Amino acid sequence: MGAASSDESTGNDHHVELLSTMLMRSGKTPIHRYKHGFSGFATHLSEDEARLMAEQPGVVSVFPDLMLPLHTTRSWDFLVQESYQRDSTYFTEINSQPELDGAVGDTIIGFIDSGIWPEAESFNDKHMRPVPDRWKGTCMRGKKTEPDAFRCNRKLIGARYYNSSFLLDPDYETPRDFLGHGTHVASIAAGRIISDTSYYGLAGGIMRGGSPTSRIAMYRACSLLGCRSSSILAAFDDAIADGVDVISISMGLFIDNLLEDPLSIGSFHAVERGITVVSSAGNLGPSSQSVVNAAPWMITVGASTIDRGFESNIILGGLDDIRMIKGAGINIANIDRTQSYPIIHARSAKTIGANEDSARNCAGNTMNRTIVEGKIVVCDNDYGNQAIQWKSEEVKSLGGTGVIVIDDKSMDLSYIDPSFLVTIVKQVEGLEIMSYINSTREPIAMFMPTRSRTGHELAPSIPSFSSRGPYMLTKSILKPDIVAPGVNILASWVIGDLNAAPQGKEPPLVNIESGTSMSCPHVSGIAARLKSENPSWSPAAIRSAIMTTGKNSVKDYRIIITLCINTISVSAAVQMTNTGSHITTETGDKATPYDFGAGQVTIFGPSSPGLVYETSQTDYLNFLCYISFTSDQIRRISNRIPQGFACPEQSNKGDISNINYPSISVSNFNVEETRRVTRTVTNVGSRFTGEEDTVYNVTIDAPKGLRVRVIPRSLHFKKIGDKLSYQVIFSSSTSTLQEDAFGSITWSNEMYRVRSPFVVTSKADI
């Protein structure tokens, strides 16, 4: 029912009146009432009742209670290193540690997720200051599963849970996490610093969140079956009233109507009230137009890799002819370093009548137990990351000793059972293994123990699961906004989880997970740090600072160190890895802004972005106009409409290019015409030194066949807070634009580089 009234009293009387008028005979009542950030309710309705409800005055939308899926240490060290030029003599632990780990304020991050395990060491409140007075939330103990055992503290300051009345949901009433997902993401964003952490001896080191001093509020809206829309909206409503600074949501659903998307609805009202909302881009990659949570008021985060690898190598042959094959895996199984086993390709174990392609992929019911038993089986993989676990289970069930999977694309090892021997090798190594098998009468092989290594892996790159742009709703906005580590991330887990324990091992205190679920809290932690450093910054300014300082090039970084105040400012140019090569996708192809948005998030750059793009409330309202909302609908959705606002006449989705966003996307580009877009930047300088009077000059990186002009080419700011506008004019130097064109516009002075990526496409919105 749109916006809540200014006194936040909307809802109860009006909702009950509306319900009782229509549903008096059925005796139905609301399950949830929303009244803080927005007005509405959830209740059980038949399809006819829902249609009738949608026709009532004041009702913005009626939609089904959908179930949304969750998008499921070294990462922070990697981001610190990638904030510096790798050969810089300035990079030391002394430089980085205080900036990352020091007290940065009392920001509150709200997580809408599967709950939290309060006893995890990441949520210890030792030496933390009292809970901020502005916190208005509560700590719900729950009614089941030993409610007295769930306690909040000065770190975990709030916890709520939302149970649906549907019998499909598990019947537990507690904020406690039984999935591990909420505990994992909360510790990534805001976990305390924990020394000497590892996953059964692997990935050892210091584990910490991005904002270790931030407070945590958990809103458990998810169960074993997923996250209900009605519970998500209730969590948003409470989080707005409780006083959180950042909301982190690692879930989503592919929905092409914003009025049926609880995340778009809830986040719109949160951002209206100054709350930054960070969301995961989805795990539907590598398909084009698979990005979700792409409304312009949200920060949308894709996944990238880090430079830590888990080596699980293979030794082929006997004593007279030994060769080592490089592989990747997380094998916790007890390995006899002296024991070799016969090795076969799965095709040679095919059962009579089985499909050969299915057999070589180690599919179920396609291999002969007698042939597989006691052997290492080599499997092809045509089906993606999750299929590797299915292969492992099939070979294990047939008595096999281990699995070698030939796959160039898989980077995610978290799907695989670490208690059974599984190694993934690239195609080149796979050919070497097959040559050995085919040329040897009795081929044998041996698994080497897994070891974790850092620094040698090419990173960042974009994993196959990370959802890609452009946005299905409109190509006139570039999404995702940014990428962050999301592959094989180690973080806290529920204590005593037997399901997470490899066979023969004690339950882990930490776990390794992959997904944009893990990328999202990396950015949430950085957003919380920015809010504590710059309390007056809007959600749009925070997003802009993160995007325009995205990690781009090791070759063009400028490091400014001011020793007396221990500050570091980082600037960037084009998307590059830690080796200076361009960021690639899982296939090795050159990645584009559709894959990584503005680039890899950095740690220190956002603290001093120089300039920011303030996307205003009017921009968001115009966005709704451009996607066919009427002025009357928008007035019901928002009660913070500027005086005299009305939808522009004869507007369309192409006009979205002109909202003041940190990136630029132009769709339906006609090479015979020119297209102009306008942007406005605000001078914020440095939070330490300031830039009272400064001139920024523009540089343009344009692809062949596209002419790009910027007017003016210099911006002279006289003081902090000054706003200046510029135009970007796109035209073509060829008769056709064959492919989507990518480039960037960078404003720089002597200290900062403020980069905005752009994409121009001839494709139109559907």
KOLVOMI-446600 format. One line per field, with one value per residue (C-alpha): residue number from 1; x, y, z. Coordinates in steps of 0.02 Angstrom, whole numbers, always signed. Layout:
N
k c(NUM/...)
xx c(X/...)
yy c(Y/...)
zz c(Z/...)
//
This chain:
766
k c(1/2/3/4/5/6/7/8/9/10/11/12/13/14/15/16/17/18/19/20/21/22/23/24/25/26/27/28/29/30/31/32/33/34/35/36/37/38/39/40/41/42/43/44/45/46/47/48/49/50/51/52/53/54/55/56/57/58/59/60/61/62/63/64/65/66/67/68/69/70/71/72/73/74/75/76/77/78/79/80/81/82/83/84/85/86/87/88/89/90/91/92/93/94/95/96/97/98/99/100/101/102/103/104/105/106/107/108/109/110/111/112/113/114/115/116/117/118/119/120/121/122/123/124/125/126/127/128/129/130/131/132/133/134/135/136/137/138/139/140/141/142/143/144/145/146/147/148/149/150/151/152/153/154/155/156/157/158/159/160/161/162/163/164/165/166/167/168/169/170/171/172/173/174/175/176/177/178/179/180/181/182/183/184/185/186/187/188/189/190/191/192/193/194/195/196/197/198/199/200/201/202/203/204/205/206/207/208/209/210/211/212/213/214/215/216/217/218/219/220/221/222/223/224/225/226/227/228/229/230/231/232/233/234/235/236/237/238/239/240/241/242/243/244/245/246/247/248/249/250/251/252/253/254/255/256/257/258/259/260/261/262/263/264/265/266/267/268/269/270/271/272/273/274/275/276/277/278/279/280/281/282/283/284/285/286/287/288/289/290/291/292/293/294/295/296/297/298/299/300/301/302/303/304/305/306/307/308/309/310/311/312/313/314/315/316/317/318/319/320/321/322/323/324/325/326/327/328/329/330/331/332/333/334/335/336/337/338/339/340/341/342/343/344/345/346/347/348/349/350/351/352/353/354/355/356/357/358/359/360/361/362/363/364/365/366/367/368/369/370/371/372/373/374/375/376/377/378/379/380/381/382/383/384/385/386/387/388/389/390/391/392/393/394/395/396/397/398/399/400/401/402/403/404/405/406/407/408/409/410/411/412/413/414/415/416/417/418/419/420/421/422/423/424/425/426/427/428/429/430/431/432/433/434/435/436/437/438/439/440/441/442/443/444/445/446/447/448/449/450/451/452/453/454/455/456/457/458/459/460/461/462/463/464/465/466/467/468/469/470/471/472/473/474/475/476/477/478/479/480/481/482/483/484/485/486/487/488/489/490/491/492/493/494/495/496/497/498/499/500/501/502/503/504/505/506/507/508/509/510/511/512/513/514/515/516/517/518/519/520/521/522/523/524/525/526/527/528/529/530/531/532/533/534/535/536/537/538/539/540/541/542/543/544/545/546/547/548/549/550/551/552/553/554/555/556/557/558/559/560/561/562/563/564/565/566/567/568/569/570/571/572/573/574/575/576/577/578/579/580/581/582/583/584/585/586/587/588/589/590/591/592/593/594/595/596/597/598/599/600/601/602/603/604/605/606/607/608/609/610/611/612/613/614/615/616/617/618/619/620/621/622/623/624/625/626/627/628/629/630/631/632/633/634/635/636/637/638/639/640/641/642/643/644/645/646/647/648/649/650/651/652/653/654/655/656/657/658/659/660/661/662/663/664/665/666/667/668/669/670/671/672/673/674/675/676/677/678/679/680/681/682/683/684/685/686/687/688/689/690/691/692/693/694/695/696/697/698/699/700/701/702/703/704/705/706/707/708/709/710/711/712/713/714/715/716/717/718/719/720/721/722/723/724/725/726/727/728/729/730/731/732/733/734/735/736/737/738/739/740/741/742/743/744/745/746/747/748/749/750/751/752/753/754/755/756/757/758/759/760/761/762/763/764/765/766)
xx c(+0/+149/+230/+194/+127/+250/+198/+220/+44/-19/-80/-166/-336/-339/-278/-402/-543/-500/-484/-641/-743/-690/-657/-777/-861/-699/-628/-455/-328/-156/-2/+112/+73/+200/+194/+369/+454/+303/+120/+49/+6/+19/-129/-204/-311/-389/-350/-521/-495/-322/-391/-527/-400/-290/-435/-460/-411/-239/-175/-13/+12/-43/+76/+105/+209/+356/+501/+670/+830/+987/+1135/+1248/+1999/+2106/+1983/+2013/+2203/+2187/+2083/+2212/+2351/+2252/+2231/+2417/+2537/+2611/+2791/+2767/+2890/+2753/+2652/+2681/+2573/+2616/+2535/+2380/+2336/+2286/+2183/+2085/+2070/+2059/+1901/+1797/+1636/+1472/+1383/+1245/+1229/+1063/+1065/+906/+956/+944/+985/+1146/+1244/+1282/+1415/+1530/+1693/+1667/+1527/+1623/+1595/+1756/+1819/+1672/+1588/+1407/+1268/+1230/+1084/+1005/+974/+787/+784/+761/+837/+704/+754/+635/+514/+599/+773/+827/+776/+878/+1035/+1013/+1084/+1134/+1282/+1372/+1422/+1262/+1144/+980/+894/+720/+635/+483/+391/+255/+97/+118/+156/+293/+409/+506/+424/+561/+541/+712/+836/+964/+1043/+1023/+1086/+1251/+1220/+1176/+1319/+1441/+1391/+1380/+1557/+1621/+1550/+1576/+1661/+1789/+1975/+2019/+2198/+2259/+2102/+2095/+1982/+2059/+2232/+2195/+2179/+2261/+2282/+2188/+2000/+1909/+1762/+1773/+1710/+1759/+1690/+1519/+1367/+1260/+1071/+1003/+829/+794/+674/+741/+717/+772/+653/+704/+651/+468/+423/+308/+447/+574/+458/+429/+618/+641/+502/+580/+758/+702/+621/+766/+894/+1016/+1139/+1165/+1055/+1141/+1036/+1117/+963/+855/+735/+721/+571/+537/+406/+472/+300/+311/+488/+498/+682/+652/+504/+587/+752/+666/+590/+751/+855/+723/+768/+955/+994/+1119/+1057/+1185/+1124/+1195/+1184/+1131/+1208/+1128/+1284/+1362/+1201/+1176/+1039/+1041/+1076/+946/+924/+964/+852/+955/+935/+1024/+1210/+1217/+1370/+1439/+1572/+1758/+1901/+2045/+2227/+2217/+2212/+2188/+2311/+2267/+2392/+2399/+2550/+2541/+2643/+2759/+2937/+3013/+2901/+2828/+2742/+2645/+2481/+2420/+2244/+2128/+2023/+1992/+2029/+2019/+2019/+2160/+2280/+2414/+2554/+2628/+2469/+2431/+2271/+2222/+2155/+2023/+1916/+1731/+1693/+1781/+1662/+1504/+1365/+1281/+1147/+1205/+1228/+1413/+1407/+1318/+1445/+1598/+1517/+1499/+1309/+1204/+1169/+1290/+1447/+1485/+1521/+1642/+1750/+1743/+1775/+1945/+1994/+2020/+1893/+1921/+1759/+1721/+1609/+1481/+1359/+1439/+1503/+1367/+1378/+1551/+1475/+1353/+1498/+1589/+1438/+1411/+1591/+1594/+1433/+1512/+1664/+1783/+1935/+1929/+1877/+1975/+1863/+1920/+1848/+1916/+1774/+1748/+1825/+1705/+1764/+1636/+1508/+1622/+1625/+1802/+1801/+1808/+1957/+1910/+2028/+1985/+2109/+2112/+2087/+2275/+2313/+2164/+2239/+2402/+2310/+2214/+2375/+2452/+2300/+2292/+2479/+2502/+2453/+2415/+2399/+2406/+2390/+2403/+2321/+2436/+2376/+2290/+2387/+2328/+2437/+2417/+2487/+2508/+2329/+2276/+2148/+2025/+1928/+1740/+1672/+1541/+1402/+1408/+1256/+1287/+1212/+1129/+977/+825/+708/+812/+980/+991/+1071/+1231/+1222/+1304/+1382/+1541/+1617/+1695/+1771/+1644/+1739/+1798/+1777/+1818/+1707/+1618/+1491/+1363/+1444/+1423/+1351/+1375/+1313/+1460/+1589/+1689/+1681/+1783/+1810/+1741/+1617/+1709/+1700/+1724/+1671/+1716/+1572/+1552/+1421/+1371/+1303/+1484/+1523/+1381/+1441/+1616/+1538/+1419/+1570/+1653/+1490/+1480/+1658/+1617/+1462/+1561/+1696/+1569/+1407/+1325/+1350/+1194/+1175/+1206/+1370/+1427/+1386/+1474/+1632/+1637/+1607/+1720/+1868/+1843/+2008/+2063/+2248/+2407/+2499/+2417/+2397/+2446/+2490/+2487/+2549/+2534/+2633/+2577/+2395/+2426/+2313/+2321/+2231/+2219/+2168/+2142/+2120/+2067/+2012/+2165/+2218/+2360/+2478/+2431/+2325/+2144/+2012/+1942/+1790/+1797/+1834/+1985/+1894/+1911/+1778/+1669/+1570/+1422/+1526/+1609/+1519/+1643/+1775/+1839/+1796/+1943/+1973/+2045/+1996/+1813/+1867/+1934/+1845/+1871/+1703/+1538/+1381/+1230/+1083/+935/+761/+699/+813/+734/+558/+599/+664/+492/+414/+528/+476/+292/+235/+109/+124/-24/+59/+221/+132/+61/+231/+327/+281/+448/+408/+481/+350/+283/+353/+270/+325/+409/+297/+333/+471/+533/+661/+798/+786/+853/+1026/+1009/+981/+1136/+1216/+1405/+1405/+1327/+1227/+1151/+1032/+945/+1091/+1062/+1228/+1150/+1110/+1202/+1153/+1185/+1184/+1212/+1299/+1329/+1473/+1498/+1669/+1699/+1889/+1974/+1905/+2076/+2149/+2003/+2015/+1948/+2000/+2040/+2024/+1979/+2020/+1938/+2014/+1910/+1938/+1827/+1820/+1850/+1698/+1625/+1655/+1641/+1652/+1638/+1586/+1668/+1835/+1882/+1784/+1842/+1780/+1809/+1758/+1699/+1516/+1521/+1419/+1462/+1383/+1450/+1381/+1439/+1401/+1403/+1411/+1473/+1619/+1552/+1389/+1340/+1379/+1407/+1438/+1408/+1540/+1629/+1737/+1760/+1766/+1890/+1902/+2069/+2165/+2334/+2268/+2113/+2050/+1860/+1814/+1643/+1624/+1503/+1419/+1333/+1223/+1112/+998/+831/+733/+599)
yy c(+0/+115/+234/+239/+401/+522/+477/+291/+255/+199/+25/-56/+27/+46/-131/-208/-102/-154/-337/-343/-260/-387/-542/-529/-693/-791/-723/-698/-584/-516/-624/-472/-286/-164/+14/+85/+102/+67/+22/-149/-320/-505/-621/-779/-740/-839/-783/-699/-610/-553/-480/-390/-324/-257/-151/-60/+125/+150/-23/-14/-199/-373/-516/-697/-738/-802/-904/-825/-931/-882/-844/-966/-736/-723/-618/-462/-483/-500/-341/-249/-305/-262/-85/-61/-72/-244/-187/-38/-27/+52/-108/-186/-259/-106/+7/-97/-169/-13/+54/-109/-162/+0/+60/+148/+183/+107/+77/-53/-183/-271/-442/-517/-698/-870/-814/-812/-921/-797/-905/-899/-813/-686/-609/-592/-420/-411/-231/-161/-1/+4/-16/+151/+246/+266/+79/+45/-141/-295/-466/-599/-753/-872/-1001/-1163/-1241/-1183/-1000/-949/-1002/-866/-703/-541/-436/-275/-349/-440/-305/-364/-520/-553/-699/-715/-879/-904/-994/-1108/-1287/-1288/-1192/-1283/-1259/-1171/-1002/-927/-808/-948/-1004/-1187/-1167/-1078/-951/-803/-837/-848/-685/-587/-636/-586/-411/-375/-521/-486/-519/-701/-762/-932/-991/-1130/-1258/-1422/-1348/-1266/-1080/-1035/-857/-713/-712/-545/-451/-295/-185/-275/-140/-128/-193/-334/-350/-512/-530/-715/-718/-881/-1063/-1228/-1198/-1020/-843/-792/-624/-582/-614/-515/-364/-381/-383/-226/-140/-181/-140/+33/+65/-12/+110/+9/+100/-37/-183/-334/-458/-612/-681/-644/-703/-671/-552/-430/-327/-217/-212/-400/-400/-386/-338/-194/-133/-148/-73/+76/+129/+93/+201/+339/+344/+350/+166/+90/-75/-199/-352/-503/-507/-690/-857/-877/-845/-853/-820/-643/-538/-650/-514/-490/-358/-227/-81/+79/+116/-46/-86/-245/-356/-492/-620/-628/-742/-712/-762/-912/-1083/-1257/-1373/-1556/-1629/-1801/-1913/-2024/-2182/-2290/-2267/-2278/-2147/-2017/-1860/-1733/-1659/-1496/-1501/-1408/-1477/-1477/-1653/-1682/-1871/-1968/-1993/-2127/-2039/-2207/-2285/-2284/-2346/-2400/-2255/-2264/-2146/-2159/-2203/-2370/-2415/-2382/-2506/-2591/-2478/-2320/-2158/-2129/-1943/-1979/-2112/-2004/-1872/-2003/-1984/-2097/-2276/-2268/-2353/-2534/-2560/-2704/-2594/-2438/-2522/-2482/-2363/-2178/-2123/-1980/-1887/-1755/-1612/-1533/-1481/-1349/-1335/-1425/-1576/-1614/-1665/-1780/-1864/-1884/-1964/-2083/-2144/-2161/-2264/-2383/-2412/-2297/-2226/-2049/-1936/-1827/-1702/-1621/-1445/-1275/-1174/-1233/-1123/-1160/-1302/-1275/-1393/-1543/-1666/-1645/-1819/-1905/-1880/-1759/-1656/-1538/-1521/-1408/-1474/-1470/-1577/-1687/-1724/-1773/-1891/-1970/-1991/-2081/-2194/-2238/-2273/-2377/-2559/-2539/-2352/-2299/-2133/-2060/-1908/-1786/-1700/-1534/-1377/-1197/-1068/-881/-756/-871/-878/-760/-647/-574/-666/-691/-864/-946/-937/-747/-669/-555/-397/-315/-296/-385/-241/-111/-102/+83/+48/-51/-193/-271/-116/-196/-367/-433/-598/-738/-899/-1019/-892/-948/-877/-926/-1067/-1137/-1231/-1418/-1438/-1624/-1601/-1486/-1606/-1714/-1899/-1941/-1759/-1649/-1513/-1358/-1187/-1109/-1161/-1125/-1062/-984/-875/-694/-720/-706/-559/-453/-443/-392/-234/-218/-211/-77/+22/+15/+81/+223/+270/+277/+385/+497/+497/+627/+529/+466/+287/+356/+438/+277/+177/+306/+302/+112/+108/+248/+179/+0/-94/-71/-70/-115/-18/+149/+160/+317/+292/+441/+407/+538/+462/+582/+529/+357/+382/+296/+349/+236/+274/+165/+154/-5/-175/-283/-433/-447/-488/-338/-436/-395/-475/-631/-741/-924/-970/-857/-732/-546/-492/-339/-219/-336/-459/-345/-176/-43/-172/-256/-169/-92/-67/+107/+199/+230/+326/+466/+460/+643/+661/+571/+550/+591/+493/+589/+538/+626/+514/+360/+427/+469/+292/+229/+348/+285/+104/+152/+194/+336/+492/+433/+264/+348/+464/+310/+224/+369/+507/+595/+666/+839/+975/+989/+822/+744/+612/+688/+684/+558/+474/+296/+173/+255/+407/+301/+338/+514/+473/+528/+357/+324/+217/+253/+135/+187/+67/+69/+169/+228/+257/+393/+499/+566/+528/+646/+602/+719/+686/+793/+765/+831/+876/+781/+786/+689/+658/+706/+844/+911/+989/+1166/+1226/+1098/+1064/+895/+853/+715/+568/+456/+273/+239/+80/+80/+137/+246/+433/+499/+684/+762/+944/+1030/+941/+1023/+1048/+1184/+1158/+1301/+1215/+1054/+1022/+1108/+1022/+1033/+950/+883/+805/+649/+643/+475/+457/+324/+330/+178/+137/+5/-39/-226/-264/-185/-52/-30/+111/+234/+417/+468/+635/+665/+798/+780/+662/+569/+473/+456/+326/+288/+140/+153/+33/+80/-47/-43/-169/-103/-146/-276)
zz c(+0/-32/+90/+276/+348/+424/+601/+562/+623/+454/+434/+579/+570/+382/+349/+469/+397/+220/+268/+374/+238/+106/+208/+355/+316/+303/+465/+390/+475/+427/+454/+450/+457/+386/+453/+484/+316/+208/+223/+186/+252/+213/+226/+150/-2/-142/-320/-333/-168/-224/-385/-288/-162/-303/-366/-201/-185/-110/-155/-255/-286/-234/-267/-212/-59/-159/-89/-126/-126/-34/-147/-87/+277/+145/+48/+154/+145/-44/-55/+50/-65/-221/-153/-179/-322/-299/-320/-207/-64/+39/+54/+224/+359/+464/+335/+307/+475/+573/+429/+412/+592/+689/+773/+642/+732/+783/+619/+626/+488/+473/+391/+319/+313/+394/+571/+669/+791/+931/+1014/+861/+906/+765/+869/+1032/+1111/+1211/+1231/+1132/+1188/+1248/+1121/+1034/+1109/+938/+926/+943/+907/+1014/+1044/+1024/+1122/+1037/+1107/+1058/+1046/+1218/+1207/+1359/+1266/+1133/+1195/+1111/+1167/+1122/+954/+907/+970/+893/+828/+761/+675/+563/+546/+418/+468/+318/+368/+236/+350/+486/+654/+750/+830/+860/+778/+787/+624/+574/+396/+425/+287/+398/+517/+371/+287/+450/+497/+323/+341/+526/+613/+750/+719/+755/+747/+690/+603/+473/+392/+454/+432/+264/+226/+390/+450/+528/+499/+510/+441/+336/+478/+639/+753/+671/+764/+696/+692/+621/+546/+516/+368/+294/+334/+258/+113/+71/+116/+108/+31/+176/+303/+201/+198/+386/+412/+306/+402/+570/+515/+460/+629/+728/+660/+554/+441/+311/+258/+181/+82/+5/-83/-233/-365/-551/-557/-699/-605/-466/-384/-357/-290/-100/-107/-227/-125/+45/-13/-96/+69/+165/+48/+61/+245/+218/+239/+117/+44/-24/-119/-209/-399/-407/-451/-622/-727/-848/-944/-1008/-924/-771/-641/-504/-368/-499/-450/-455/-269/-222/-230/-334/-306/-419/-373/-407/-357/-238/-256/-140/-219/-148/-234/-243/-364/-445/-467/-620/-643/-540/-479/-653/-735/-618/-677/-574/-635/-558/-490/-371/-230/-44/+14/+202/+181/+261/+116/+111/+19/-33/-103/-289/-369/-544/-647/-785/-886/-847/-1028/-1006/-864/-967/-938/-1085/-1158/-1067/-1161/-1193/-1155/-991/-946/-980/-867/-728/-728/-618/-673/-819/-748/-702/-518/-550/-661/-550/-383/-309/-448/-477/-608/-730/-773/-902/-846/-961/-825/-711/-533/-438/-552/-481/-316/-407/-496/-331/-249/-396/-400/-211/-213/-339/-229/-321/-233/-300/-444/-564/-654/-816/-816/-869/-793/-614/-480/-338/-226/-89/-169/-154/-8/+61/+139/-32/-147/-286/-394/-537/-679/-832/-1008/-1044/-892/-935/-1106/-1022/-904/-1048/-1149/-1001/-977/-1162/-1177/-1019/-993/-807/-771/-589/-498/-324/-240/-152/+9/-18/+22/+13/-74/-91/-212/-362/-421/-561/-478/-481/-615/-634/-590/-700/-570/-548/-633/-781/-853/-937/-826/-897/-853/-946/-1034/-990/-821/-796/-671/-572/-494/-426/-392/-231/-172/-179/-218/-82/+59/+236/+374/+535/+543/+663/+807/+812/+637/+600/+422/+387/+457/+335/+372/+527/+577/+715/+660/+598/+678/+507/+333/+152/+45/-128/-210/-231/-54/+1/-114/-46/+136/+79/+8/+157/+272/+167/+159/+349/+364/+245/+343/+505/+423/+336/+438/+325/+165/+78/+14/-161/-109/-27/-185/-293/-186/-198/-385/-446/-347/-404/-426/-604/-645/-556/-689/-658/-470/-376/-193/-76/+99/+235/+376/+512/+495/+420/+268/+102/-56/-207/-385/-537/-726/-817/-752/-721/-617/-492/-636/-742/-866/-900/-789/-872/-855/-805/-986/-999/-1109/-1077/-952/-980/-869/-892/-790/-662/-668/-612/-564/-407/-244/-151/+34/+50/-109/-61/+94/-16/-184/-230/-318/-295/-399/-292/-363/-293/-240/-397/-501/-423/-448/-629/-649/-598/-724/-861/-830/-850/-673/-668/-562/-456/-424/-375/-253/-167/-165/-89/+33/+7/-164/-201/-217/-393/-450/-602/-724/-878/-1031/-1169/-1069/-1099/-1035/-1138/-1025/-881/-953/-882/-700/-604/-587/-568/-726/-896/-1005/-1171/-1259/-1430/-1499/-1677/-1765/-1873/-1720/-1569/-1389/-1244/-1062/-916/-751/-596/-476/-300/-231/-69/-73/+65/+236/+305/+198/+95/-76/-63/-235/-368/-554/-626/-806/-906/-1000/-1111/-1152/-1303/-1409/-1596/-1694/-1557/-1538/-1361/-1315/-1143/-1118/-1027/-1019/-854/-693/-572/-393/-273/-111/-34/-76/-246/-381/-566/-717/-880/-1038/-1128/-1315/-1403/-1592/-1711/-1831/-1925/-2014/-1886/-1706/-1721/-1538/-1369/-1344/-1177/-1114/-972/-924/-790/-699/-614/-521/-439/-306/-365/-515/-524/-654/-729/-847/-993/-1113/-1276/-1365/-1517/-1434/-1371/-1215/-1244)
//
